[in-house]
Every structure is written in C-alpha cells, then in structure tokens.
Amino acid sequence: MKVLVIFGALSALAQTGFAKCIPSPLPSSTSDYTAAPASSDSSDYMSVPVSSDTSDYAEVPAPSDTSDYAEVPASSDSSDYTEAPASSNYIEASAAGPSSNIETQPAPLPTYVTSSAPQSPEPQPSSGTSVYQLTEAKLDAAVPKAKGQGLCTGASDTSCANNKRAIVALNNAAKTYGITERSEMVAIISLMAYESGSWQYNINVSPGRAGQGTKAMLMYNFIYEYAKELYPSKVQDAWENTEDESTMNQVRELVLNDNDSFGSGFWYLVNKASSYHNSKKLVDGDLDSFKQYCETAVGATWDESRGQIWETVNNAL
C-alpha cells in the first residue's frame, strides 16, 4: 500500500514540472550571461553612479566661479601677487582690493629672484691716484742745470748728481712715501733743487755746518731722526743731542747715498709736515701755498730764487 502511494506521488511530480530542475540547453546568444544581472536600468550596477551631469563626480568640484579655488585670489591689480611681498605691510593672499601702498609704491624685485642674470658689481671709486712718477725729459725741464753732465765736475765729486742719476732715486722715494699729488711732487723737487744747488751738493759747505746734509739739507736734529728710523741698529740714542761734530757727521754719512739723500725731502713732508700731505694746503699750481710750506713747515727764509725754481718745476711737471 505504501509502495503504491510513493509511486503515485512520483508520477504526479513528473507530470507537474519536475523536469524544470534539469538545466536547459545553452542559448545561441552568450550575451545572456553578462556578469551583472540584466535590468532595464543597468546603471544600478555601475561602480560610480552615472548621471546626466558628470561634473558631480569630478575630482575637484567645478563651481561656476572658479576663482574660489585659485591658489591666490584673483584681483584686477596683478601687483598684489608679486613673488615676495615688498614689505611686511603686504599680505600674500588677501580677498580685499589692491592696497593703497601697492598702488603708490611699486614692489621691488625679491632678493631670491633667479630669472634675471646677476649684475656685475659696479666699479668702486679709486681710493687714490697712482703714485707720481717722473720721466727724464720732464726732470730735465724741471731742473735744467742738472741736464746731461749737470754741474758735476768729475768722477771724484760723488756728492753731485745729474738728472739721469737723480730720477731713479726720486721715483723710488715717490713710491716709498706714497706721493700721488702733483702739487707735492712739485714742492719737494723745488725745495731740494734750491737747497742742493740743482743736485750739486750733498752736505752744507757754507758755512760748513756739521751734521747738516742730504739734498734737502736737513739740520742735524732731523738728520738724526731720519737716520735712526732707517738704521736703528747703527744710531745710538746718546747721539741725539751730541755736540761732537765727528759724531754728527758720522750719523749724516748714513743717509748720503742717493736713495736716502733724494728721499729726505719726501720723508720730511710725510713725517714732519704731515698736514701738507694729501691735503688741500698744497694747492696744485699755487705759488703762495708753496711759499707758506717753506716758511711755516720747513722754517726756511723765502726769497725770489725759491719762487723762480718753483715756477720752472711747476711748468715742467
């Protein structure tokens, strides 16, 4: 009885659709097997929703006013956005209109701008004129009596010098003492040419004063100071106030070589009359200022011969 019931049930099931559990054959179109379920609205399965306005999904919202997202606020006055603020008064980003400071004061280039080629440094003013140097032709015109052989009578007269011999020592002294002004060179040569008789004498011969000499005819107190400065190991302190003529002449002998003898006038101006060195007291081309130098700085008596020699030297140089 139970067997008949089961069999009957199976027969009924077969007739009512049991066959639907059997897979149906493959369709002729493979499109039926898309990964996403078929639907009248396929957009339900997009990874990013699609809409008629694609701008909704842009990486950065694109509003109608793009200036909201500018790196620096837009302004009608572009000077607001110089790379570096002209001063602490300027804010890098401001929503306000142009500052009155910016309108009246153009912003200077910032120090870190690299687009422009670096400017070469402007030449600086020279600290001074070149050291004055003589030529033999100028010296011949300045001290004409010493031209050629000069006033020298023979080889034994070693104290006498001509211009050819003098020019070397004079130019050396100008370098040593930094003589750059023409007025100073004129004054020094004029003074020494007068005192030495156009390079003829190196010591005082009349009245034959002990210790006085060089082409500038310095008195012994200056001779001692000059020699002590140049040859400190050879000049004793005790000789400064000596009255021994042989000692005075011995000290003088140290500075009678050409470089020291012709250099004495330069040394004196720079060290003993320093207010006339690189100053306006020796006016270029002015005889009166030279006269003042002789009388007040050197302590010499003025005469017309000094003025005539100065005129010759001044015209030559």
Secondary structure, DSSP 8 states (H G I E B T S, - for coil): -HHHHHHHHHHHHHHTTGGGGS-----S-GGGG-SS---S-GGGG-SS---S-GGGG-SS---S-GGGG-SS---S-GGGG-SS-SSTT--SS-SS---HHHHHS-----TT--SS----------SS-------HHHHHHHSGGGSTTTT---TT-TT---HHHHHHHHHHHHHHTT---HHHHHHHHHHHHHHTTTTT-SB--SS--TT-BTTTTB-HHHHHHHHHHH-TTTS-GGGTT---HHHHHHHHHTT-SHHHHHHHHHHIIIIISGGGTTSSSS-TT-HHHHHHIIIIII-----HHHHHHHHHHHHH-
